Every structure is written in structure tokens, then in C-alpha cells.
């Protein structure tokens, strides 16, 4: 079996350790990994900002690079939702690209979704000592319907205890350009999220979208909290 990694932009530029953790995880599972070095953004930032032509150009590049893959796995629910749900919107009036987009979308999965739903694995042999709480990112939960899969994986990590926070499905306040355009609202939302994280008693907060974790991590560091933030891939590679 061979997977092709779709490395989300923030992972590529700011958190390469998440991509490295995915490679280590798949190596442990005996699954070969391919990482196209010419991959770029899936087009989500442009799409969310209303720049459909720019998003379409990025989408065509993505499709061209990844359409020969057996299966595509990404450490980001929001990027997978973009490929699965919004590429068909971009090419609704272009049958040639619509068909190619649909085919790529069918074989693109978020990491926990692929492990649990496709491979049928909920124990990857990981070990992480501590109490872990899980943040449900918006696109992953609402766009892809992924909620239980990461929790099943966390529950099977040796020496780790999953403790649920209150309102785990509430937005962290990032939302891409939302945090830039509405900083006061964003801070209020992430402060509520952090209060729930701290109240859970967890020493580590995890999730499947590094963008959310980056926002949470930034605010935790500003208030001097010792709570750590780790992407699910990093926990599973431990």
C-alpha cells in the first residue's frame, strides 16, 4: 500500500514536524509514502476570500499533481473539505475539470479518517504519557463529519488519558482571515476555548488542524499556560 501526502501550507511552512510525524507513523504501519515536492496550496485561502479564478488555478495545479495517486492523505480537515466539497463548486460549469476534481476528491482523506475508516486501524502502537483533550475543528467536524475517529485513536495511545473539554465543538476563533478581519471577536472565542481546555485538567490539547492549534497555542503562550499543543499526527507518532 502506498499513500501520497498532501502537506497543508501551514505544516509545510511553520510546522514541518507534523509532516515528519505522518511519515514516521506510516513507516511504522508498513505503508510506503510519497510526497510530491512540487505541491502547493489547494486554493482554500483564495476561495474563502472570494477569489474564485485564483482558487481555480490552484485547484487545477493540485488535481494535476495528485490525480495519479492511489490515495491522498492530509493532516488538515479544512484542506480535505476544500478538495472534496469546493472543487466541484469551482468547476460546476467545466465538465472536463469537474470529473477530474471529483475523482481526486473521492480518494482524499484526513489522517484520522483514513486510519480508522479506510484502514480499520484505531491502535497504531503509540505512547504518550499525559492527559489529552481534543478540539473538534469546524471543517473536519461539520464538513467531513469526523468526530469519533480521532478519539478512538487517542483512547488507544498507551499511558494517555482522553479527557473531554466542555464545548469541544465550539470554534477556536481562527477561521483563517476571520482572525485578521475580526481580531476582538477572535480573541474572545479563543479565550473561551482556552478556559474550557484548562478546566478539563488536560496537560495537552490536540486536534487535526494545525491552524486551530496554532491559534490556541499562541493564546496559551500569551497567558503563560503550561498546556502543550500537539497535532494528532505527533501524538500517534510518539
C-alpha positions in Angstrom: 0.0 0.0 0.0 1.2 3.5 -0.8 -0.1 6.9 0.4 0.6 10.2 -1.1 0.9 13.0 1.4 -0.9 16.3 0.8 1.1 18.6 3.1 -1.0 21.6 4.2 0.6 25.0 3.8 0.9 25.8 7.5 2.5 22.4 8.1 4.9 23.0 5.2 6.0 26.5 6.2 5.6 26.5 10.0 5.1 23.0 11.5 7.2 20.6 9.4 7.3 18.3 12.4 3.7 17.4 11.7 4.5 16.2 8.3 7.5 14.3 9.6 5.3 12.7 12.2 2.9 11.4 9.5 5.8 9.9 7.6 7.1 8.2 10.8 3.6 6.9 11.5 3.1 5.4 8.1 6.6 3.9 8.2 5.7 2.1 11.5 2.5 0.8 9.9 4.5 -0.6 6.9 2.8 1.8 4.4 5.1 3.5 1.9 4.9 7.2 1.5 5.2 9.5 -1.5 5.5 13.3 -1.0 5.3 15.3 -4.3 7.8 18.1 -3.8 6.0 20.3 -6.4 2.8 20.5 -4.5 1.5 23.9 -3.4 -1.7 25.4 -1.8 -5.0 23.7 -2.5 -6.5 27.2 -3.1 -8.6 27.4 0.1 -7.5 30.9 1.2 -8.3 32.3 -2.2 -11.6 30.5 -2.3 -12.6 31.8 1.2 -11.7 35.3 0.2 -13.9 35.2 -2.9 -11.1 35.0 -5.5 -12.6 32.1 -7.5 -10.3 32.4 -10.5 -7.2 32.2 -8.4 -8.6 29.3 -6.4 -9.4 27.6 -9.7 -5.8 27.9 -10.9 -4.6 26.4 -7.6 -7.1 23.6 -7.8 -6.1 22.7 -11.3 -2.5 22.5 -10.3 -3.4 20.4 -7.3 -5.5 18.0 -9.4 -2.7 17.6 -12.0 -0.2 16.8 -9.3 -2.3 14.4 -7.3 -4.6 12.7 -9.7 -2.3 9.7 -10.3 -2.1 8.9 -6.6 -3.7 5.8 -5.2 -4.8 7.6 -2.0 -4.2 11.1 -0.7 -3.8 11.8 3.0 -3.7 15.2 4.6 -3.2 16.4 8.2 -6.0 19.0 7.8 -9.7 18.6 7.8 -10.2 22.1 6.2 -8.0 21.4 3.3 -9.6 18.0 2.6 -13.0 19.6 2.8 -11.8 22.1 0.2 -10.8 19.4 -2.2 -13.9 17.2 -1.6 -16.7 19.8 -1.4 -15.5 23.1 -3.0 -13.6 21.9 -6.0 -16.9 20.7 -7.6 -18.2 24.2 -7.0 -15.3 25.7 -8.8 -15.7 23.5 -11.8 -19.5 23.2 -11.9 -19.6 24.6 -15.4 -16.5 22.8 -16.7 -17.2 19.1 -17.2 -13.6 18.1 -18.0 -12.2 19.5 -14.8 -15.3 18.6 -12.8 -14.8 14.9 -13.5 -11.1 15.1 -12.6 -11.9 17.0 -9.4 -14.5 14.5 -8.3 -12.1 11.6 -8.8 -9.4 13.3 -6.8 -11.9 14.2 -4.1 -13.0 10.6 -3.7 -9.5 9.4 -2.7 -8.6 12.4 -0.5 -8.8 11.8 3.3 -7.9 13.5 6.5 -5.4 11.4 8.6 -7.7 10.1 11.3 -10.4 9.4 8.8 -8.1 7.4 6.6 -6.7 5.3 9.5 -10.0 4.4 11.1 -12.5 4.4 8.3 -10.3 3.1 5.4 -7.6 1.0 7.1 -9.7 0.0 10.0 -7.0 0.8 12.5 -7.6 2.5 15.8 -4.5 1.4 17.6 -1.2 2.5 15.9 1.1 1.5 18.8 1.6 5.0 20.1 2.6 6.0 23.6 2.2 9.4 25.2 2.1 10.0 28.9 -0.4 12.6 30.0 -4.0 13.8 29.9 -5.1 14.8 26.5 -8.2 16.8 25.5 -9.4 17.1 21.9 -10.6 20.1 19.9 -13.1 19.5 17.1 -12.1 21.8 14.3 -15.0 23.2 12.3 -14.4 21.9 8.8 -13.4 18.5 10.0 -16.5 18.1 12.1 -19.1 19.8 10.1 -17.7 19.4 6.6 -16.4 15.9 6.8 -18.4 14.5 9.8 -15.2 13.4 11.6 -15.6 13.3 15.4 -15.2 9.8 16.8 -12.3 8.7 14.6 -9.6 10.8 16.4 -11.0 10.0 19.8 -10.8 6.3 19.1 -7.1 6.7 18.1 -6.4 8.8 21.3 -8.0 6.3 23.6 -5.7 3.6 22.3 -2.5 5.6 23.0 -0.6 3.9 25.8 -0.2 5.9 29.1 -2.6 8.6 27.7 -6.0 9.6 29.1 -8.6 11.3 27.0 -10.4 14.0 29.0 -13.2 15.8 27.2 -13.4 19.6 27.5 -16.7 21.4 27.6 -18.0 22.6 24.2 -15.2 20.9 22.3 -17.0 21.6 19.1 -17.0 25.4 19.5 -14.9 27.3 17.1 -11.4 28.4 18.4 -11.8 31.8 16.7 -9.2 31.3 14.0 -11.1 30.8 10.8 -8.3 31.9 8.5 -8.8 35.6 7.5 -11.6 35.8 10.2 -8.9 36.2 12.9 -7.4 39.0 10.9 -10.6 40.8 10.0 -12.3 40.5 13.4 -9.5 40.2 16.0 -11.5 41.2 19.0 -14.2 38.5 18.3 -11.4 36.0 17.5 -9.7 36.6 20.8 -13.0 36.3 22.8 -13.6 33.0 21.1 -10.2 31.6 21.7 -10.3 32.7 25.3 -13.5 30.7 25.8 -11.8 27.7 24.2 -8.8 28.0 26.4 -10.9 28.3 29.6 -12.5 25.0 28.6 -9.2 23.4 27.9 -7.7 24.4 31.3 -10.9 23.4 33.1 -10.6 19.9 31.6 -7.4 19.3 33.6 -5.6 18.2 30.5 -1.9 18.9 30.1 -2.1 18.6 26.3 -4.6 19.7 23.7 -4.7 18.0 20.4 -6.6 18.3 17.1 -6.5 17.5 13.4 -6.0 21.0 12.0 -2.7 22.8 12.8 -4.3 26.2 12.1 -6.6 25.8 15.1 -3.8 24.5 17.2 -1.6 27.4 16.2 -4.3 29.9 17.3 -4.8 28.0 20.6 -1.1 27.7 21.2 -0.5 31.4 20.6 -3.0 32.4 23.2 -1.9 29.8 25.7 1.7 31.1 25.5 0.5 34.7 26.0 -1.3 33.8 29.3 1.7 31.7 30.4 -0.2 28.4 30.4 1.9 25.2 30.6 -0.6 23.3 28.5 1.0 21.9 25.4 -0.5 21.7 21.9 0.3 18.8 19.6 -1.2 17.8 16.3 -2.8 14.3 16.4 -0.1 13.1 14.0 2.5 13.9 16.6 0.7 12.0 19.3 0.3 9.0 17.1 4.0 9.0 16.1 5.0 9.1 19.7 
